[in-house]
Amino acid sequence: MNAQEPKILVPRTRAPEAAHRAARLPRVVLALILIAAGLLSLFILSSTDLEIAGRNFTSIALLLSALVFYSGVIVIVTLFENETLLSFMLLLPSIIAVAVFVYGFIGWSVRVSLSQWQGLLPDYTFVGLEQYINLFNDRRFMINIRNTAVFTTGFLAGCILIGLSLAILLDQRLKGESLFRGIFLFPMSISFIASGVVWGWLMNPATGSRITGINLIFQTLGLDFLISRWHTSPPPWGMAFTVIPAVWQLSGFAMALYLGGIRSIPEEVREAARVDGASELQLYRYIIMPLLQPVTLSAVIILGHMSLKIFDLIVAIGNKDIRLDVPGIYMWTTTFDGTNYARGAAIGILMLISVAVLVIPYLIYSIRTEAEL
Amino acid sequence: MNFQRISLRPLIYLVLIAAAAFYLLPIYMMVLTGLKSFSQVDLKTMWQLPVDGIHFENFVAGFNQLAPNLRNSLVMVFPEAILSSLLGSFNGYLLSKWRFRGSNLLFALILFGMFIPYQSILIPLVKFMQFLNLYGDLPGLVLVHIIYGIPITTLIFRNYYAGISTEIVEAARIDGAGLMGIYRSIILPLSAPSFAVVIIWQFTQAWNEFLFAVVLTNQSNWPVTVALNNLAGSQLVQWNVLMAATFLAALPTLLVYIFLGRFFMRGLMAGALKG
C-alpha cells in the first residue's frame, strides 16, 4: 500500500510559463460562472418554492445550487495545483454529509435520550440517565433483551452450521455446483418484509379444518408430531421460530463466506495432508476447519450485528405482536405511535452501543491488517 | 479413499437437493398460488398443482393492490442507485489514490456509518427532514438513501480502485495529468464492473429497505415494502392475493439476482469487508 503514497512521485514537468497562464483563463471564467450561478439560484430559491410534477423540490434544488457554488470553489482550488488540498475539498461534501447524518444525529439522539421529551413538541429538559434507568426496570424492554438473545443465538448457530455444512458439501466438486449455490443464495436478494410475510403465512398456526402451510405438509406426510404453533408458541419459543425465516434468508451468505474461505486454501495443503494419510474427515476436522476461523469471526460479526438490529423481518412476521417484540420495534412504536421520543432515543442509543461493541474492534482490525499489506 | 468419496456422492446430492427444496419452498408456494384461478384456491390444496389450467387472476389482483407503490419504488430507486454510484466512485478514487494524512482514519469513520442501527439516528433524521421540507415525499427518501449509502459505495469502489496499478496513475502524472484528468482518462474507463456492482447493490438495498420508507413517507408515497407490510396486516385481503402481491414485490430484485447475480455477490462480499 505504501507504493500508493503520492509523496514519492516524481514532480510533474512544468509547461512553459505563457501557455500555463493562458490555460488558466478559461478555468477562472468557469469558476466565476459556477459561483455566480450557484449564488443566484440560492438567492432565488430562498424566496420561492420549486415544484416539479407536484413534488416539492425546493430543498433538493437548494442543495444542488450549493453544490454548483462549491464546484466553482473547487475549480479555483485546481488553480493552486495542490492536489492534496483538492482531494480533500472533493471529499468534503461526503464528509459533511456523514458527519451530520451519522455523527451529528447520534449526538442529537443522545441529547434526546437524556431529556424528558414525551409528546409532539420537543422538550429538551435534562433528566440525566432517567430514561436508561427506566428502561432497565421496564418489563417490555426486558422481554426485548431476552428475545434478542434467543434470536441471536438461534440465528448465529443456524446460519453458521448450515452455511458451513453446505459449503463443505459444495466443495466436493459436484455437477450443478453453481446451480445449488444460486439456490442457496437467492433469498438474500429478497426484502425482509417479503420473506417475513411469506414465512408468516407458511408458519400458520391454525389447526383442524383450517390447517395450512407447513403444518399441512406435516399432516399430509403423517408427521403430525411435528405440527407446531410456530411463532405463536408461548414465549420464548415463539421467538425461536422467527429464526427459521432469518436462517432461510441469510444462511446462504454464511455458505458463500465459508466456500470462499475453503477455496482460498491452497490445494498443496490438502495434498500434503492426504499424503500424510489423513482421511477426508480428518482433513476437514484438523486442517480446513482451523484455517476457517477468521471466516467464522467475520460471519459472527456481520450476522451478529444484523441480528442485534433485526426489525423488518419481525415486523412482517409478527405484526407488532408483543411476544415477538425486539428493541428495534419497541423504539419505532414508542417513538412514533406513543410519541415518547426520549425513551425511543434511549433505546436507539442502547442498540447503537451493542452494535458498536461488536463492530468497532472488527473495523479497526480490518483496516489495520489492510494497511500492513 | 477415492472409493469412499464416490460412495458418498449420492448422499451428498440427496442432502443438497433437500436443502434446495427448503430454500425454494416459499417461491414454489407463491408462484403456485399466483397461477391458480380464484375457484381453485383452497387451504386444503395449497401445495397441489393447478388442475384447471393456468390463470393470472391472483397476480392481477395482487398487482392492483400494489401498483402505485411499485411505481413509487421505481421512481425512488433509479436516481438513488445512479447518484450513489457516482458519489461512491469519486470518494473511492480519492481515498485510494490520493491519500492524505488521516485519510485512513477518515475512511474508518465513514465506514462505521454502514453498521449503525438506524434507530439511533431516526428521531433527528425525521426532525431534520421536516425542517428541510423533505418529509413525506420521495425526493427526501432518495436523499437519505444516498447519504446512508456513502459508506458501502465508497468501500466497494475503494477496494476496486486499490487493485488498479499505481504505476499507470504515476505514469499519467508524469505526463502532466492532474487529479481530475487521471479520473477521466484512466480510472473512469476501468470502472464499469464496479459501477455495475454498486448500482445493483444500491438498487436492491433501496428496493428492500423498510425503516426509512415507513418513517419518512406518507401513505401516497409509500414504497412497495411499506405497502406490502400494510397489506399483510389488514384483514381484508385474501391470502392468495397477498402471496401473489408478495411475489410481485420481490420480483424485481429476484430478477436482478438471477440475471446479474455475479455483481450482486460482489456487493455482498464487500459488506463483510472482504475485497
Interface residues (C-beta under 8 A of the other chain):
Chain A: M1 A3 Q4 E5 P6 L9 V10 R12 T13 A15 R55 N56 F57 T58 S59 I60 L63 T78 E81 E83 T84 L86 S87 F88 L90 L91 S94 I95 A97 V98 F101 V102 Y103 G104 F105 I106 W108 S109 V112 P122 I162 L166 L169 L170 Q172 L174 F180 G182 I183 F184 L185 F186 P187 M188 S189 I190 S191 F192 I193 A194 S195 V197 V198 W199 G200 W201 L202 R210 I211 T212 G213 L216 I217 T220 W248 G252 F253 A256 L257 G260 R274 S279 E280 S298 A299 I302 H305 L308 K309 F311 D312 V315 A316 N319 P327 G328 M331 W332 T335 F336 Y341 G344 A345 I347 G348 I349 M351 L352 V355 A356 V359 I360 Y362 L363 I364 S366 I367 A371
Chain B: M1 Q4 R5 R9 I12 Y13 V15 L16 A19 A20 F22 Y23 L24 L25 P26 M29 M30 L43 K44 M46 W47 L87 F90 N91 L94 L95 S96 K97 W98 R99 F100 N104 L106 F107 A108 L109 I110 L111 F112 G113 F115 I116 P117 Y118 Q119 S120 I121 L122 I123 P124 L125 K127 F128 L132 N133 L134 D137 L138 P139 G140 L143 V144 I147 Y148 I150 P151 T154 A162 T166 E170 R173 I174 G176 G178 L179 M180 T204 W207 N208 E209 F210 L211 V215 T225 L228 N229 A232 G233 W239 L242 M243 T246 A249 A250 T253 L254 V256 Y257 I258 G261 F264 M265 L268 M269 G271 A272 L273 K274
